[in-house]
């Protein structure tokens, strides 16, 4: 089973010659035979290049580390972070 959690596109200007816009997709995955347990699937790919991105299969503990890192970065730029 694979269930979409959310997806989006970054807010970077599309016409920046040094950085491409990327999409991100987060899903729950429980059919990874090698993983042995449910995973959070994170896909990041360049806009317009579907299927050519990077896919990570994160364990719950790794997904929590990523969530904490994003919260730290948000606090660093002065944004409130929900507990």
Kinemage of the C-alpha trace (Angstrom):
@kinemage 1
@onewidth
@group {chain A} dominant
@subgroup {mainchain}
@vectorlist {calphas} color= white
{ca unk a 1} P 0.000 0.000 0.000
{ca unk a 2} L 1.160 3.501 -0.785
{ca unk a 3} L -0.841 6.464 0.508
{ca unk a 4} L -0.108 10.085 -0.363
{ca unk a 5} L 0.323 12.357 2.665
{ca unk a 6} L 1.067 15.652 0.871
{ca unk a 7} L 2.968 17.184 -2.020
{ca unk a 8} L 4.121 20.611 -3.088
{ca unk a 9} L 6.551 22.758 -4.991
{ca unk a 10} L 9.239 24.936 -3.513
{ca unk a 11} L 8.785 28.695 -3.468
{ca unk a 12} L 11.999 29.505 -5.294
{ca unk a 13} L 11.651 31.642 -8.444
{ca unk a 14} L 11.392 29.458 -11.547
{ca unk a 15} L 13.720 31.720 -13.550
{ca unk a 16} L 16.763 31.497 -11.224
{ca unk a 17} L 19.697 30.380 -13.407
{ca unk a 18} L 21.569 28.876 -10.432
{ca unk a 19} L 18.846 26.875 -8.655
{ca unk a 20} L 16.032 24.766 -10.058
{ca unk a 21} L 12.548 24.541 -8.599
{ca unk a 22} L 11.775 21.195 -7.018
{ca unk a 23} L 8.669 19.296 -6.059
{ca unk a 24} L 8.362 17.198 -2.935
{ca unk a 25} L 6.040 14.295 -2.298
{ca unk a 26} L 5.484 12.550 1.041
{ca unk a 27} L 3.732 9.182 1.198
{ca unk a 28} L 3.283 6.260 3.572
{ca unk a 29} L 4.635 3.005 2.176
{ca unk a 30} L 4.184 -0.466 3.608
{ca unk a 31} L 5.190 -2.657 0.674
{ca unk a 32} L 8.973 -2.206 0.713
{ca unk a 33} L 10.151 -5.822 1.017
{ca unk a 34} L 13.685 -4.849 1.949
{ca unk a 35} L 12.539 -2.418 4.663
{ca unk a 36} L 10.577 -4.961 6.747
{ca unk a 37} L 8.354 -2.240 8.281
{ca unk a 38} L 6.262 0.750 7.148
{ca unk a 39} L 8.225 3.730 5.860
{ca unk a 40} L 7.737 7.363 5.051
{ca unk a 41} L 8.616 7.847 1.403
{ca unk a 42} L 10.085 11.238 0.505
{ca unk a 43} L 10.511 12.073 -3.175
{ca unk a 44} L 12.279 15.227 -4.374
{ca unk a 45} L 12.547 15.982 -8.087
{ca unk a 46} L 13.105 18.876 -10.420
{ca unk a 47} L 9.914 20.492 -11.713
{ca unk a 48} L 9.081 19.035 -15.106
{ca unk a 49} L 11.293 15.966 -14.657
{ca unk a 50} L 8.847 13.523 -13.072
{ca unk a 51} L 10.371 10.125 -12.390
{ca unk a 52} L 13.944 11.427 -12.371
{ca unk a 53} L 14.124 12.472 -8.727
{ca unk a 54} L 15.483 10.983 -5.554
{ca unk a 55} L 13.354 8.750 -3.324
{ca unk a 56} L 14.113 8.118 0.329
{ca unk a 57} L 12.457 5.457 2.489
{ca unk a 58} L 12.613 6.908 5.988
{ca unk a 59} L 12.049 4.921 9.152
{ca unk a 60} L 9.826 6.610 11.748
{ca unk a 61} L 12.890 7.706 13.748
{ca unk a 62} L 14.575 9.196 10.679
{ca unk a 63} L 11.347 10.989 9.692
{ca unk a 64} L 11.198 12.476 13.197
{ca unk a 65} L 14.824 13.668 12.842
{ca unk a 66} L 13.921 15.366 9.556
{ca unk a 67} L 10.872 16.965 11.195
{ca unk a 68} L 13.074 18.222 14.053
{ca unk a 69} L 15.628 19.614 11.606
{ca unk a 70} L 12.913 21.525 9.746
{ca unk a 71} L 11.581 22.878 13.064
{ca unk a 72} L 15.092 23.996 14.039
{ca unk a 73} L 15.535 25.780 10.710
{ca unk a 74} L 12.142 27.488 11.069
{ca unk a 75} L 12.995 28.708 14.565
{ca unk a 76} L 16.346 29.964 13.256
{ca unk a 77} L 14.537 32.292 10.824
{ca unk a 78} L 12.123 33.484 13.519
{ca unk a 79} L 9.095 31.329 12.686
{ca unk a 80} L 6.877 29.808 15.339
{ca unk a 81} L 6.871 26.027 15.429
{ca unk a 82} L 3.942 23.999 16.723
{ca unk a 83} L 4.884 21.396 19.333
